[in-house]
Amino acid sequence: MIVSELAIATFNLTKQFERHVAVNKLELEVQPGEVYGLIGPNGAGKTTLMRMLAAVEEPTTGEIHIYGDRLLTDNSHPRLKQKLGYLPDDFPLYEDLNVWDYLDYFARLYHVKLPHRRRRIQEVLELVQLTSKKDSNIKTLSRGMKQRLSLARTILHDPLLLLLDEPVSGLDPIARMQFREVIKILQSVGMTVLISSHVLSDLAELCTSVGIMELGSLVESTSLKDLYERLSHQQIIIKTLGDLTQLQQELKGFSQVEEWEIISHQNSLRVNFSGGDEESAELLKYLIHRGIPIAEFHCTQEDLESIFLKLDHKQAS
């Protein structure tokens, strides 16, 4: 892939703090317009990588290219830095200001001129659904509203690349859903988004590609579709009104059944199954024929969290 065609391209990117290597020879490629999810345990190097991509942290060695231009932490290439929007997980809000004045302050820092500044503030407030709160003091907002306000601040200058470090941490399900909807809108207008999160169900819904980090290295980087095709097994949830032991005995005789997990409080099994739809239909027919009182039988795929835990376990072993 030609570097100029990529939103992000890193080469041998390394960050070392004394004896600790936080990011180790990382090679990352992100296509324009993607929502790229960054996954990994605490200490994997995700935040350090984000900080280097945002030109906040200087690499020890290696290079970063944003839309074909090399990114440096010095004062060079200010137009390149204007393409970046960075939302760290600990950026403070000035809670004594009201929402409009807060955004107006940052729009001035981004050199957004009047009358465009006023129009742009109105646009981002509408996007994050805070128009009705424009005169409200920030300290009166809920946690979810504050996070959406932080996102509004980050996109005021209309960046091409948005870097979000744990943006939904601590938010309730409704607030997370609202945040996801805003990200989807930003992607629809062509913005590239790199997002790290421990809420893997959110990433599964948002992302086109994912990267999995472990001890500073990128151990997997691929499209979400490819990841599911390679690593996601079909699973069947089987609930019986009878004895689980009898159900397990019958499953042993079916070749496509690989292993299972007991869901004891539901009197159910979660079965890893290597067959397709026809074989799963045969399994159901077989169990009924053998007199197993089936109360529930439905097929699903391993989710992103299951895949990540499986990969993490493989790396650990």
Number of C-alpha atoms within 10 A of each C-alpha: 8 7 16 13 14 17 22 24 26 21 15 16 21 24 24 15 9 6 6 9 16 20 28 21 17 21 18 15 19 24 18 18 19 22 24 26 25 27 25 22 15 12 14 19 22 28 20 21 22 22 18 21 27 23 18 14 15 19 22 14 13 16 20 22 20 23 21 16 15 15 22 22 15 10 7 10 13 11 8 18 18 14 17 21 22 24 23 18 15 9 10 8 14 13 14 11 16 17 25 21 17 20 26 18 13 15 23 14 10 14 11 17 11 11 8 11 19 15 10 21 25 16 15 22 23 13 17 20 16 21 16 10 16 17 13 15 17 22 15 13 16 12 15 20 20 18 24 25 23 21 23 24 23 23 23 22 22 17 18 22 27 25 23 23 21 19 24 24 14 11 16 11 12 10 18 19 13 15 21 18 15 17 20 16 12 20 18 12 10 13 22 25 27 24 24 25 20 17 15 18 12 18 24 16 12 21 20 17 22 26 23 21 23 23 17 24 21 22 15 14 20 15 17 20 13 12 16 15 10 9 16 19 19 18 23 21 18 22 21 18 13 14 12 18 9 13 21 14 10 15 19 12 9 15 12 17 18 14 15 17 11 15 14 9 6 11 15 23 22 18 22 22 22 15 18 12 10 8 15 21 12 14 19 16 11 15 16 12 10 12 12 19 15 16 12 12 15 12 16 15 14 15 16 21 16 15 17 17 12 14 17 17 10 9 10 8 6
